[in-house]
């Protein structure tokens, strides 16, 4: 098939037709399950490395800046700088390691990326300044961005067509467990202040654990047959060079590349600028309850408010982690069901559903209900719905992007689309930092991007029921 797109292929292959009557999980070999498990575990820890900062940033950054409160403008600014550095590192690492996987293989590159993010996360426990945190966030993200690109390409190439969307959705949905681990660390360890103000460092020390996956990958994983065939074609035909970023902008691929980059940019901006701030919904309620319990009114001195909140720091942190948990559970359902939704509505229909719903839920939480007295039970119902609709489209990147590119460019294209989106996201986070927007302001100001996602989706090609291009 060469570089012929899916949409130029006519119908299904005999092999695809033969197994079309099977359920997605039927006929899957033990090795294919192993690929899914190992790739998913890599992604679990991948996400943990990112989310442990989110779970601890209100504890780590004030200490590193010698700030009295997490509400300090300097803390908000440096937190956004750290998020921006993480996004830039992910963009750089995803593009570099994605292209590298097309050249030297999926499993070899996966080993490098996992070592990269696990070692530098562990080193973050030794950070002594906000600048150290920002620099280390960049290095951790290089491995994070690269691992996703390699793992998603590998799953697409190893799984049969009928299983690919569901398997890719399960892979991306496994990210929920990474967030849950971060939530557990925040709830049980950071809130307990086992090391006093240094307790946040414990979470980063755990980051060395995924390095153990390297042993399994080195021992059990092999390169996909599709990659082996692409390498052989490259040896015989110099025009089939693997891992070429300029080829993504050739006439054959520029449309798919542009759509992929825009979808990922929108998804990542709204994730870091909107979705993650669902964790503050119950936190705000807990803060109000703490002030009421201490008889501190709205007109009280700032120092009195800060002292009152500090006396209730444990309960406020737990409320924040419960918000994060509910948001994550809903998001996990949205991710794992993307494959099912896209199987019925098509890839474009699924993206339209999630983007439209995400915009409406963001308006509801951050505009309509933000300054109102709302029952906690209602917020606990709305948070999983918010998570479902604002996060679910991310599984679509693992499902859709590998379907857009031939094997010789699959890691490059998948990694470029997903991670080039981090450049725009980093710019948005730096802008939020410079403007000193609060979390709620950031979420509300960036929520219209969900509507832009609707427009981009209308320009995308449909790939449902088509085979991966060779």
Secondary structure by P-SEA (a helix, b strand, c coil): cccccccccccccaaaaaaccccccccccaaaaaaaaaaaaaaaaaaaaaacccccccccccccccccccccaaaaaaaaaaaaaaaaaaaaaaaaaaaaaacccaaaaaaaaaaaaaaaaaaccccccaaaaaaaaaaaaaaaaaaaaaaaaaaaaaccccaaaaaaaaaaacaaaaaaaaaaaaaccccccccccaaaaaaaaaccccccaaaaaaccccccaaaaaaaaaaaacccccccccccccccccaaaaaaaaaaaaaaaaaaaccccccccaaaaaaaaaaaaaacccccccaaaaaaaaaaaaaaaaaaaaaaaaaaaaaaaaaaaaaaaaaaaccaaaaaaaaaaaaaaaaaaaccccccccccaaaaaaaaaaaaaaaccaaaaaaaccccccccccaaaaaaaaaaaaaaaaaaaaaaaaaacccaaaaaaaacaaaaaaaaaaaaccccccccccc
